[in-house]
Amino acid sequence: MQPETLDLDRFDQAILATLAEEGRISITDLAKRISLSKSPTQARLRRLEESGAIRGYRAILDPIRLGLDHVAFVEVRLTDTREEALAAFNAAVARIPEIEQAHLIAGNFDYLLKVRTQDMRSYRLVLAEKISTLPHIANTSTYVAMQAVKEDGLADVT
Protein backbone atom coordinates (compact mmCIF):
# COMPACT_ATOMS: atom_id res chain seq x y z
CA MET A 1 0.00 0.00 0.00
CA GLN A 2 1.41 3.34 -1.09
CA PRO A 3 1.55 6.19 1.42
CA GLU A 4 -0.60 9.17 0.56
CA THR A 5 1.18 11.79 -1.56
CA LEU A 6 1.13 15.21 0.00
CA ASP A 7 -0.15 18.31 -1.77
CA LEU A 8 2.72 20.76 -1.31
CA ASP A 9 2.45 24.44 -2.12
CA ARG A 10 5.41 26.70 -2.89
CA PHE A 11 6.03 27.47 0.82
CA ASP A 12 6.10 23.77 1.74
CA GLN A 13 8.46 23.09 -1.16
CA ALA A 14 10.68 25.99 -0.09
CA ILE A 15 10.79 24.67 3.49
CA LEU A 16 11.75 21.18 2.32
CA ALA A 17 14.38 22.45 -0.13
CA THR A 18 15.94 24.71 2.50
CA LEU A 19 16.01 22.01 5.18
CA ALA A 20 17.45 19.47 2.74
CA GLU A 21 20.41 21.81 2.26
CA GLU A 22 20.60 23.32 5.74
CA GLY A 23 18.91 21.14 8.34
CA ARG A 24 20.09 23.15 11.34
CA ILE A 25 18.61 26.47 10.22
CA SER A 26 16.60 28.31 12.89
CA ILE A 27 12.86 28.84 12.48
CA THR A 28 13.48 32.59 12.29
CA ASP A 29 16.01 32.22 9.47
CA LEU A 30 13.85 29.64 7.71
CA ALA A 31 10.87 32.02 7.83
CA LYS A 32 12.98 34.83 6.36
CA ARG A 33 14.37 32.52 3.65
CA ILE A 34 10.90 31.46 2.46
CA SER A 35 9.34 34.94 2.91
CA LEU A 36 6.74 33.91 5.46
CA SER A 37 6.31 34.94 9.09
CA LYS A 38 7.61 32.76 11.90
CA SER A 39 4.31 31.31 13.21
CA PRO A 40 2.98 30.02 9.87
CA THR A 41 6.44 28.67 9.03
CA GLN A 42 6.55 26.80 12.33
CA ALA A 43 3.02 25.42 11.79
CA ARG A 44 3.92 24.26 8.28
CA LEU A 45 7.13 22.65 9.53
CA ARG A 46 5.23 20.79 12.26
CA ARG A 47 2.66 19.59 9.67
CA LEU A 48 5.43 18.38 7.35
CA GLU A 49 7.04 16.49 10.25
CA GLU A 50 3.75 14.96 11.44
CA SER A 51 2.76 13.93 7.90
CA GLY A 52 6.05 12.08 7.44
CA ALA A 53 7.33 14.31 4.63
CA ILE A 54 10.20 15.09 7.03
CA ARG A 55 11.23 11.81 8.62
CA GLY A 56 13.90 13.27 10.88
CA TYR A 57 17.10 15.25 11.11
CA ARG A 58 20.63 13.91 11.08
CA ALA A 59 24.24 14.69 10.41
CA ILE A 60 25.55 13.81 6.96
CA LEU A 61 28.74 11.86 7.54
CA ASP A 62 31.61 11.62 5.09
CA PRO A 63 32.23 7.88 4.67
CA ILE A 64 35.61 8.46 2.99
CA ARG A 65 36.95 10.41 5.97
CA LEU A 66 35.59 7.66 8.22
CA GLY A 67 37.56 5.02 6.31
CA LEU A 68 34.53 3.49 4.59
CA ASP A 69 35.42 4.07 0.96
CA HIS A 70 34.74 0.60 -0.48
CA VAL A 71 31.31 0.44 -2.10
CA ALA A 72 29.90 -2.67 -3.70
CA PHE A 73 26.54 -3.16 -5.36
CA VAL A 74 25.21 -6.67 -4.98
CA GLU A 75 22.56 -8.25 -7.17
CA VAL A 76 20.65 -10.84 -5.17
CA ARG A 77 18.48 -13.60 -6.56
CA LEU A 78 16.17 -15.39 -4.17
CA THR A 79 14.95 -18.98 -4.21
CA ASP A 80 11.48 -17.85 -3.14
CA THR A 81 9.73 -14.55 -3.86
CA ARG A 82 6.45 -15.09 -2.08
CA GLU A 83 5.49 -12.38 0.40
CA GLU A 84 6.61 -14.34 3.48
CA ALA A 85 10.07 -14.94 1.98
CA LEU A 86 10.44 -11.28 0.98
CA ALA A 87 9.46 -10.17 4.50
CA ALA A 88 12.04 -12.52 6.05
CA PHE A 89 14.74 -11.29 3.68
CA ASN A 90 13.84 -7.63 4.32
CA ALA A 91 13.97 -8.08 8.10
CA ALA A 92 17.35 -9.83 7.93
CA VAL A 93 18.82 -7.15 5.62
CA ALA A 94 17.74 -4.42 8.05
CA ARG A 95 19.99 -5.98 10.71
CA ILE A 96 23.21 -5.71 8.65
CA PRO A 97 24.76 -2.27 9.21
CA GLU A 98 27.10 -2.51 6.21
CA ILE A 99 24.09 -2.61 3.88
CA GLU A 100 23.37 1.08 3.25
CA GLN A 101 20.50 0.53 0.84
CA ALA A 102 18.37 -2.39 -0.31
CA HIS A 103 15.92 -2.20 -3.19
CA LEU A 104 13.44 -4.78 -4.47
CA ILE A 105 13.94 -4.76 -8.23
CA ALA A 106 11.69 -5.59 -11.17
CA GLY A 107 14.15 -7.28 -13.51
CA ASN A 108 16.50 -10.23 -13.91
CA PHE A 109 17.31 -10.33 -10.19
CA ASP A 110 15.32 -9.66 -7.03
CA TYR A 111 17.27 -7.15 -4.91
CA LEU A 112 20.04 -4.61 -5.37
CA LEU A 113 22.08 -3.93 -2.23
CA LYS A 114 24.53 -1.09 -1.67
CA VAL A 115 27.20 -2.30 0.72
CA ARG A 116 29.82 0.01 2.26
CA THR A 117 32.94 -1.33 4.01
CA GLN A 118 36.55 -0.31 4.67
CA ASP A 119 38.14 -2.41 1.95
CA MET A 120 37.80 -5.51 -0.21
CA ARG A 121 38.82 -7.81 2.64
CA SER A 122 36.07 -6.38 4.88
CA TYR A 123 33.57 -6.71 2.05
CA ARG A 124 34.54 -10.37 1.52
CA LEU A 125 33.78 -11.06 5.20
CA VAL A 126 30.43 -9.26 5.02
CA LEU A 127 29.52 -11.22 1.90
CA ALA A 128 30.59 -14.58 3.33
CA GLU A 129 29.35 -14.20 6.90
CA LYS A 130 26.30 -11.97 6.54
CA ILE A 131 24.91 -11.55 3.03
CA SER A 132 25.36 -15.18 1.96
CA THR A 133 23.51 -16.34 5.07
CA LEU A 134 20.42 -14.21 4.41
CA PRO A 135 17.21 -16.22 4.06
CA HIS A 136 16.21 -17.54 0.62
CA ILE A 137 19.44 -16.52 -1.19
CA ALA A 138 19.96 -18.38 -4.46
CA ASN A 139 23.01 -16.41 -5.66
CA THR A 140 24.68 -13.02 -5.69
CA SER A 141 26.74 -10.97 -8.13
CA THR A 142 28.98 -8.15 -6.92
CA TYR A 143 29.91 -4.95 -8.74
CA VAL A 144 32.56 -2.77 -7.09
CA ALA A 145 32.24 0.99 -7.49
CA MET A 146 35.43 2.75 -8.55
CA GLN A 147 34.21 6.28 -7.82
CA ALA A 148 31.08 7.98 -6.53
CA VAL A 149 30.18 10.57 -9.16
CA LYS A 150 26.95 11.72 -7.45
CA GLU A 151 25.79 10.63 -4.03
CA ASP A 152 23.41 13.23 -2.65
CA GLY A 153 20.14 12.96 -0.84
CA LEU A 154 16.87 14.44 -2.06
CA ALA A 155 17.29 18.21 -2.17
CA ASP A 156 15.01 19.43 -4.96
CA VAL A 157 11.32 18.88 -4.28
CA THR A 158 9.94 21.18 -6.98
C-alpha positions in Angstrom: 0.0 0.0 0.0 1.4 3.3 -1.1 1.6 6.2 1.4 -0.6 9.2 0.6 1.2 11.8 -1.6 1.1 15.2 0.0 -0.2 18.3 -1.8 2.7 20.8 -1.3 2.4 24.4 -2.1 5.4 26.7 -2.9 6.0 27.5 0.8 6.1 23.8 1.7 8.5 23.1 -1.2 10.7 26.0 -0.1 10.8 24.7 3.5 11.7 21.2 2.3 14.4 22.5 -0.1 15.9 24.7 2.5 16.0 22.0 5.2 17.5 19.5 2.7 20.4 21.8 2.3 20.6 23.3 5.7 18.9 21.1 8.3 20.1 23.2 11.3 18.6 26.5 10.2 16.6 28.3 12.9 12.9 28.8 12.5 13.5 32.6 12.3 16.0 32.2 9.5 13.8 29.6 7.7 10.9 32.0 7.8 13.0 34.8 6.4 14.4 32.5 3.7 10.9 31.5 2.5 9.3 34.9 2.9 6.7 33.9 5.5 6.3 34.9 9.1 7.6 32.8 11.9 4.3 31.3 13.2 3.0 30.0 9.9 6.4 28.7 9.0 6.6 26.8 12.3 3.0 25.4 11.8 3.9 24.3 8.3 7.1 22.7 9.5 5.2 20.8 12.3 2.7 19.6 9.7 5.4 18.4 7.3 7.0 16.5 10.3 3.7 15.0 11.4 2.8 13.9 7.9 6.1 12.1 7.4 7.3 14.3 4.6 10.2 15.1 7.0 11.2 11.8 8.6 13.9 13.3 10.9 17.1 15.3 11.1 20.6 13.9 11.1 24.2 14.7 10.4 25.5 13.8 7.0 28.7 11.9 7.5 31.6 11.6 5.1 32.2 7.9 4.7 35.6 8.5 3.0 37.0 10.4 6.0 35.6 7.7 8.2 37.6 5.0 6.3 34.5 3.5 4.6 35.4 4.1 1.0 34.7 0.6 -0.5 31.3 0.4 -2.1 29.9 -2.7 -3.7 26.5 -3.2 -5.4 25.2 -6.7 -5.0 22.6 -8.2 -7.2 20.6 -10.8 -5.2 18.5 -13.6 -6.6 16.2 -15.4 -4.2 15.0 -19.0 -4.2 11.5 -17.8 -3.1 9.7 -14.5 -3.9 6.5 -15.1 -2.1 5.5 -12.4 0.4 6.6 -14.3 3.5 10.1 -14.9 2.0 10.4 -11.3 1.0 9.5 -10.2 4.5 12.0 -12.5 6.1 14.7 -11.3 3.7 13.8 -7.6 4.3 14.0 -8.1 8.1 17.3 -9.8 7.9 18.8 -7.2 5.6 17.7 -4.4 8.0 20.0 -6.0 10.7 23.2 -5.7 8.6 24.8 -2.3 9.2 27.1 -2.5 6.2 24.1 -2.6 3.9 23.4 1.1 3.2 20.5 0.5 0.8 18.4 -2.4 -0.3 15.9 -2.2 -3.2 13.4 -4.8 -4.5 13.9 -4.8 -8.2 11.7 -5.6 -11.2 14.2 -7.3 -13.5 16.5 -10.2 -13.9 17.3 -10.3 -10.2 15.3 -9.7 -7.0 17.3 -7.2 -4.9 20.0 -4.6 -5.4 22.1 -3.9 -2.2 24.5 -1.1 -1.7 27.2 -2.3 0.7 29.8 0.0 2.3 32.9 -1.3 4.0 36.5 -0.3 4.7 38.1 -2.4 2.0 37.8 -5.5 -0.2 38.8 -7.8 2.6 36.1 -6.4 4.9 33.6 -6.7 2.0 34.5 -10.4 1.5 33.8 -11.1 5.2 30.4 -9.3 5.0 29.5 -11.2 1.9 30.6 -14.6 3.3 29.3 -14.2 6.9 26.3 -12.0 6.5 24.9 -11.5 3.0 25.4 -15.2 2.0 23.5 -16.3 5.1 20.4 -14.2 4.4 17.2 -16.2 4.1 16.2 -17.5 0.6 19.4 -16.5 -1.2 20.0 -18.4 -4.5 23.0 -16.4 -5.7 24.7 -13.0 -5.7 26.7 -11.0 -8.1 29.0 -8.1 -6.9 29.9 -5.0 -8.7 32.6 -2.8 -7.1 32.2 1.0 -7.5 35.4 2.7 -8.6 34.2 6.3 -7.8 31.1 8.0 -6.5 30.2 10.6 -9.2 27.0 11.7 -7.4 25.8 10.6 -4.0 23.4 13.2 -2.7 20.1 13.0 -0.8 16.9 14.4 -2.1 17.3 18.2 -2.2 15.0 19.4 -5.0 11.3 18.9 -4.3 9.9 21.2 -7.0 
